[in-house]
Amino acid sequence: MNTYFIGYDLGSSSLKTALVATDTGEVVAVVKTPSEEMEIQAPHPGWAEQDPDLWWECLCEGTREILNKTGISSEAVRGIGIAYQMHGLVPLNSDGSPVRPSIIWCDSRAVSAGEATASELGKEICRARLLNEPGNFTATRLRWMQQHEPHLFRQTRTILLPGDYIAYRLTGQPQTTASGLSEGILWDFSKNQSAGWLLDHWGISTDLIPEVVPTFGLQAKVSEVAARATGLAEGTPVLYRAGDQPNNAFTLNVLEPGELAATAGTSGVLYGVTDQKEVQELKRFNHFLHVNNTPDQPRIGQLLCINGTGIAYR
């Protein structure tokens, strides 16, 4: 029997589902859901939010469509990989439900929270331990919630990135990766562990950080509930997840120091790889753990992003 992998690419405009042959790497089919762009809610100027349940609906629809379209048995799908829009915040309550819409990558409300934290910590701590200023990322979006939505913050028991959320809906296991924590500015590069001390600085419990699993390898398996919703076989393993820019570099075989990927979509990105943890530029460049980082062989992605490239081109 021929076997296949399914890859999900969660963007801010659509979710793409790809069916790939395991022996040849051939892309058998790709489905985009929804057919039109996903809605981005902007209840205030500078805000950008999406409903995580919409991502899940698109994943279920895309999975059922691609299996029906190709006639492939769900039993022939041997693994799942996930790429996703970076930096978003999905806060979950004790029931595992989002307490609010996800604050996504192009939202700018947390800029002042990041600037205040950078001033409190000082540049040397940011440079040596975070390799970034806190800026406008997942961690500072959580800080914004703590300051401006205390009633919702008090309900929060776990925080996930967008890709973590769809993996959670597939498996029932709230998890993240070291690479994911680094893109959220929640990774201590000097200690090679999550930056719980940053949450301590804000008076936020480190229990909100979920289980950390490897970027590659068995993370969790599709649950019975998710199998019924998607048409996948129960027990199908989730084997990979990464943010869209590290993933783009990986697909272009940009893995070693000195290599560079250039991509353009909604945003325009230059993404290079280094093995050095000493950085100078903290604002225009961001630094994240690359997909092939190990403690013995550091691989750090250096990202320069221009958010408006797609709309400017259009």
N, C-alpha and C positions, 0 to 999 in steps of 0.2 A: 504494500500500500504506500502510495506517495504521502509524504508528510509536509507540513507547512508551519510557518510562524505567522502570527498576526502582530502588526505594529500599529500603534496608535500615536498620532501626532496632534496634540491639543494646542491649537492656536487661539488667538482672541477673535478670529473671524470664522473659523470652522474647526471641526475635528475630522481628520482624515484617518481612514482605516485601510491598511494595506495587507494583502495576503501574499506571502513570499514563500517560494519553494525552498525547503531546507537543503536539498542536495545541490542546487544550482545557483541559489540566490536570485532567481528570476522573480520579478514582481508579476504575480498572476492577475491581480485586480486591485484597484484603488477606489474607494467610495468616500465622497465628501458629504458631510452632514453638518448643518442643514444645507439645502441647495443655495439659499441666499446667506448673506453674512449673519453671524450671530449678533444679537443685540448687545451693545455696551451701554449700560445705564450711567447717566451723568447727572445725579440729583443736585449737584452744585458744580460751579465752574472748577475745573482742574481735577474733578473726581472721575473715576472710571471703575465700574463694578460689573460683575457678571454673576448670574445665579449658578452655583456649582451643580445643581440638579439638572440644569439645561445641558451641561457637559455630559452628564450621565445619560440623559435621554438621547443625545446625539450618538454616544458610544453604543448604546443598545440598538438603536436604529441602524447604524452603520454596520454593526457586527451581523445582525440578522440579514441585512441586505446583501452583504458580501458573501455570506454562506449560501444564501438562496441563489444569488446570481451565478456563482461558480459551481454549485452543486457539491461542494466539498463537505464531507462529514465533519462534524465538530470533533470527533475522535481523532481525526487526522491532524488537528492543530496541536502541536507539541510544546508551544511556548508563546509568551506574550512579551513584547517590549513597548515601552512608553517614552515618548518625548513630549515636552510640554512647555508652554509659556512660562517664563521664569518670574521669580520675585513676588508672585501673588501670595495672599494670605487667606487661608480658609480656616476659620476658627470653629471647632466643633464643641457641642455641649455633652453632657454626660450620657445622652441617648445616641450620640454619634451623628447628630444632625447639625448642619451649619447654623450658627446663631445669627448670621447676617450674610448678605451677598459677599462674594470674594472681592477684596480690594486688589485689582490686577496691576500689572507691570507699569502701565502708562498713567496711573493715578499719581497725583503730585501732592496729596494732602499732608504727607508725613515729612515733607522737606524740613519744616521748622523743628520737628522733633529730632530729626537726624542732626541738624546743625547744632542744636542745644546739647545733644549727647556728645558730639565730637568736641565741643568746647569743654564739657565737663571732664571727659577722659584725657584730652590732650593728644596732640598729633603723634607723639612717640608711641603711646600705647596702641593707637589705631594702626600705626605703621608696622609695629613689631608683632602685634598679636592678631589683628583682624585683616591686615593687608589692604584695608579700605577704611574710609570714613563711614560711619553708620548710614549716612545718606538717606535715600528714599527707597528702602528695601523692606523685606518681610518683617524683620525685627522691629524697625521703627514704625511700621504700620500697626504692629501689635501695641507698641508704646502709645501711638495715637489713640487706639481703642481704649487703652487704660485711662487716658486723660480725658477723652471726649465722649466715650460711650461706656461709662462705668457699669451700667446695668447689663449691657451685653458682655462686657469683659468678665464680669463676675460669673457669668454662665459658662465661660470658656474652660474646657478641660484639656483640649489637645489642639495644636496648631499644625496645619499641613500646607504644603505647596500644592498648586493645581494638579500636577502629575501624581502627587501622593494621594490626592483625594480620589482620582479615578481608580488608582490601584486599591485604595481602601474600599471603594464601592464594589470592585471586582472580588476582593478577598475577605473583607470584613476585618482586616488587620491594619490599624493606623501605624504607618511606618514612614521613614524618610531615609535619605542617604547622607553621607558626609559631604558629597558634592552639593546636594540640595541645601544643607545647612550653610555651606560657605556662600552660596548665592543669596541666602537670606541674611548674611552678615551675622551668622550664629556659629561660626567655626573659629577656634583659636589655632592658628597655624603654628604658633610657637610650642604649644602643648600637644598638638595633633589630637584634639578632642573638641567636643561642643563647647561653645563659649557661654557656659551657664553663668559665669561671673557677670556678663552683660545684663542678663535678666535679673540677677541679684542686685545690680546697680539700680535698676528701675523698681525693685521691690516686686518682681514677678516670679512666680514659682517656676523652677526648672522642670517640674513635672509636666509642663505643657509640651515639652519636646518629646516626640514619640520615639519608639524603637528605631535605632539606626541599623540599616541593613546594607550589604555591599551593593555597589552599582551594578555589578554583574553577578549572576548566580541565582539560586533559588531564594526568592524573597517571601513569597506566600503563594497560595493556590486559590483558584476560583471557587467561590463558595456555592452551595446549593441554591441560595437565593439569586446570586448573580447569574448562575447557569440558566435558571428559568427566565431571567430577564433578557439575556443576550443571545441565547442559543448555543453558547459555548458548553463544553463538557465540564462538569464538576471535577475539580482537581487539576485543571490545566494550570501549569506553573507560570507565574510572573517572574521573568528572568532578568529584566533590565529596566532601568529608568534613568533619565537624565534631562536636564533643561535643554531648551531648543538650541542654544548656541554651542554649548559643549557637544551636543549630539550632532549638530551640523558639521563641526570640526572633525568629529570622529568619523562620520560618513565620508568625508573628504580625505581621510587617512592622515589628518593633522594630529599627531600624537607625540612628537618628539620636540625637544627644545630647538628653537629657531624656525619651526614651521608655522605657517600663517594661513588662515582661511578668511576669505572675503565673501560675504553673503548679503543679499538684498531682498527684502520682503516688505512687511509693514515698517520695519526698521532696517537701517543699514549698519552692518557690523564688520569690524576687523577683529579677528580673534587669533592671538598668537599663543604659543606654548613656551614656557620657561621652566627651568628647574631651580630657579633662584627665589628665595623668600625675602630678599632685600628689595624694597620698592621705594621709589621716590614720589611718583605721581599718584595722589590719592583721590582726586576728584574726577578728572576726565577719563582715567582708566580704572577699571574694576578688576579684581583678582579673585578667581574662584578655583577650587580643586577641579582639575580636569578628570575625565572619566577613567583614565588609566593611572591616576595618582596612587602611589603606595608610600608607606612611611620610609622605606629604604630608597625609593626612586621618586622624589617629588616631581609632579607634573602639574603646573599651575597655569590656568588659562588667563590671559590678559585681554580684556575686552574693551573695545572702544565702540560706542553705540550712538547713532544719530536716530532719534525716535521717529522723525517725520519723513523718512526717505520715501516710503511707499506713496503717501498722499502727495508729496512734492512731485514725484515722478508722474503720478496720474494727472 
